[in-house]
Structure formats: structure tokens, C-alpha cells
Amino acid sequence: MFKRTLYCSNCNREIQNGEEIYAKMKAPKNTIMVEIKAYLKKESEIFCTDCMDKEK
């Protein structure tokens, strides 16, 4: 299996396994999703909790 690394769209920090994230994305057209990480990386903006806390 390929490792898909996610990065914060704001600070470009690598998201660690099990870390809470926030994703800004459109609802998927298909109801079946095979690999969520691939979809998130391709179709969304991902934000780490540190960046979201700064926004508040």
C-alpha cells in the first residue's frame, strides 16, 4: 500500500497519524469512497488544529 501524506494547507506541516484535522471540501458525487486519504488530498483543503485555533 502506498503511504499518502497529508499536509496542512495553511502552514504546510505534515499531519501525523491519528491527529485531528479540519477539511474544507465539497460533498462527493459518489456515495462509495475507496480511500479517504486520497480523496482528501485531491479534493479538499486540510487544516491542522493549530491553524484552526489561530483563526478563532
Legacy VTK file of the C-alpha trace (Angstrom):
# vtk DataFile Version 3.0
C-alpha trace
ASCII
DATASET POLYDATA
POINTS 56 float
0.000 0.000 0.000
1.240 3.487 -0.792
1.717 5.989 2.005
-0.298 9.136 1.374
0.999 12.036 3.423
-1.365 14.880 4.229
-0.161 18.446 4.794
-1.866 21.478 6.321
-2.971 23.875 3.559
-2.060 26.879 5.705
1.290 26.104 7.390
2.336 23.126 5.211
3.067 20.981 8.286
2.770 17.206 7.872
-0.331 15.784 9.509
0.520 12.939 11.892
-1.419 9.670 12.109
-4.362 9.974 14.477
-4.173 13.784 14.580
-7.432 15.743 14.467
-7.853 17.750 11.251
-10.350 20.094 9.667
-11.191 19.708 5.977
-12.930 22.185 3.704
-14.426 20.225 0.824
-17.420 19.744 -1.426
-19.653 16.747 -0.874
-18.529 13.789 -3.008
-20.601 12.961 -6.099
-20.394 9.213 -5.451
-21.542 7.655 -2.216
-18.826 4.988 -2.283
-15.313 6.107 -1.398
-12.465 3.642 -1.569
-9.637 5.615 0.015
-10.437 8.670 2.134
-6.842 9.958 2.320
-6.538 10.062 -1.462
-9.852 11.906 -1.743
-8.891 14.407 0.968
-5.530 15.091 -0.645
-7.054 15.625 -4.080
-10.406 17.283 -3.344
-10.062 19.324 -0.157
-8.141 21.889 1.840
-6.833 20.375 5.071
-6.088 22.427 8.182
-4.320 21.334 11.364
-5.795 22.175 14.779
-3.084 24.792 15.413
-4.098 26.801 12.329
-7.808 26.491 13.144
-7.202 27.701 16.712
-5.391 30.779 15.332
-8.431 31.594 13.162
-10.789 31.729 16.164
LINES 1 57
56 0 1 2 3 4 5 6 7 8 9 10 11 12 13 14 15 16 17 18 19 20 21 22 23 24 25 26 27 28 29 30 31 32 33 34 35 36 37 38 39 40 41 42 43 44 45 46 47 48 49 50 51 52 53 54 55
